[in-house]
Amino acid sequence: MAKKVVLVGHCGADSAYMRIAVNSASKDATVATAHDDASLNKLIEEGAELILLNRQLDYGFSTEEGVELIKSLRTKYPNLKTMLVTNYPEIQQEAIRAGALPGFGKRELGTPRVKELLREALNADDKVTR
């Protein structure tokens, strides 16, 4: 069965690169995009496997910060896997403390490290994040 990955807060160009990275890590993954809280919640309810959040979010979400959205999602969906996409190590650590899996920066897209992080997240036996 195809695993669903949801992109949150990424611009069009970045979304294209993220799709390539996800498909490189898992040939059976499907990628969807959420543009607001309502579409994100719908995609999660439909069985999203992993949420890839940008550090900064556009309008349509209850917050402008990816880490804050991770905290909110953990409250509503405690077993949902999330990753923050940021080039800032200190923000990445905040996301991990909030319950996200270790993420990556946009500059790392296309690297073996990102492929492995995505593969591990999508192939984990349990759906519980740290």
C-alpha positions as CSV (number, residue, x, y, z in Angstrom):
1,M,0.0,0.0,0.0
2,A,1.3,3.5,-0.9
3,K,2.4,5.6,2.0
4,K,1.2,9.2,2.1
5,V,3.6,12.0,2.8
6,V,2.2,15.5,3.3
7,L,4.2,18.7,2.5
8,V,3.3,21.7,4.6
9,G,4.4,25.2,4.0
10,H,6.8,24.6,1.1
11,C,6.8,26.8,-2.1
12,G,6.3,25.3,-5.5
13,A,10.0,24.8,-6.3
14,D,10.8,23.3,-2.9
15,S,7.8,21.1,-3.1
16,A,9.0,19.7,-6.4
17,Y,12.4,18.9,-4.9
18,M,10.7,17.4,-1.8
19,R,8.6,15.1,-4.1
20,I,11.8,13.9,-5.8
21,A,13.4,13.2,-2.4
22,V,10.4,11.3,-1.1
23,N,10.1,9.2,-4.3
24,S,13.8,8.5,-4.2
25,A,13.5,7.1,-0.6
26,S,10.3,5.2,-1.3
27,K,9.0,4.3,-4.8
28,D,5.5,3.5,-3.4
29,A,5.0,6.8,-1.6
30,T,2.5,9.4,-2.6
31,V,3.0,13.1,-1.9
32,A,0.2,15.5,-1.1
33,T,0.3,19.2,-0.2
34,A,-1.6,20.9,2.6
35,H,-2.2,24.6,2.3
36,D,-4.1,25.2,5.5
37,D,-5.2,23.6,8.8
38,A,-8.4,22.1,7.3
39,S,-6.6,20.3,4.4
40,L,-3.8,19.1,6.6
41,N,-6.3,17.6,9.1
42,K,-8.2,15.9,6.3
43,L,-5.0,14.4,4.8
44,I,-4.0,13.2,8.3
45,E,-7.4,11.6,8.8
46,E,-7.1,9.9,5.4
47,G,-3.9,8.2,6.6
48,A,-0.9,10.4,6.2
49,E,2.3,8.5,7.2
50,L,4.7,11.5,7.5
51,I,4.3,15.2,7.6
52,L,7.2,17.4,6.2
53,L,6.9,20.9,7.6
54,N,8.7,24.0,6.6
55,R,10.2,26.1,9.3
56,Q,8.0,29.1,8.3
57,L,4.4,28.7,7.3
58,D,2.2,30.9,5.1
59,Y,-1.3,32.0,5.8
60,G,-4.0,29.4,6.3
61,F,-2.4,27.8,9.3
62,S,-3.0,28.5,13.0
63,T,0.6,29.5,13.4
64,E,3.4,30.8,11.3
65,E,6.0,28.5,12.9
66,G,6.6,24.9,11.9
67,V,7.7,23.9,15.4
68,E,4.5,25.3,16.9
69,L,2.4,23.3,14.4
70,I,4.4,20.2,15.4
71,K,3.4,20.8,19.0
72,S,-0.2,21.2,18.1
73,L,-0.3,18.1,15.9
74,R,1.3,16.0,18.7
75,T,-1.6,17.0,21.0
76,K,-4.2,16.0,18.4
77,Y,-2.4,13.1,16.7
78,P,0.2,11.8,19.2
79,N,1.4,8.9,17.0
80,L,1.8,11.0,13.8
81,K,5.4,11.2,12.4
82,T,6.6,14.7,11.6
83,M,9.9,16.2,10.3
84,L,10.9,19.8,10.2
85,V,12.7,21.0,7.1
86,T,15.2,23.8,8.1
87,N,18.8,24.7,7.6
88,Y,19.0,26.0,11.2
89,P,20.3,23.4,13.6
90,E,18.9,25.1,16.7
91,I,15.4,25.1,15.2
92,Q,15.8,21.5,14.2
93,Q,16.6,20.7,17.9
94,E,13.5,22.5,19.0
95,A,11.4,20.4,16.6
96,I,12.9,17.2,17.9
97,R,12.2,18.3,21.5
98,A,8.6,19.0,20.4
99,G,8.3,15.4,19.2
100,A,9.5,15.5,15.6
101,L,11.8,12.9,14.0
102,P,15.2,14.3,13.1
103,G,14.7,16.4,9.9
104,F,17.0,18.0,7.3
105,G,17.7,21.3,5.6
106,K,16.7,22.2,2.1
107,R,20.4,22.5,1.2
108,E,20.7,18.7,1.9
109,L,18.0,17.7,-0.5
110,G,19.3,15.0,-2.9
111,T,21.9,13.7,-0.4
112,P,22.1,10.1,0.9
113,R,21.4,11.4,4.4
114,V,18.0,12.8,3.4
115,K,17.2,9.7,1.5
116,E,18.0,7.5,4.6
117,L,16.1,9.8,7.0
118,L,13.0,9.6,4.8
119,R,13.3,5.9,4.2
120,E,13.6,5.2,8.0
121,A,10.6,7.4,8.7
122,L,8.5,5.7,6.1
123,N,9.6,2.2,6.9
124,A,9.4,2.4,10.7
125,D,7.3,-0.4,12.1
126,D,5.5,1.9,14.6
127,K,4.0,5.2,13.9
128,V,5.2,6.8,17.2
129,T,7.6,9.7,17.0
130,R,10.2,10.4,19.6
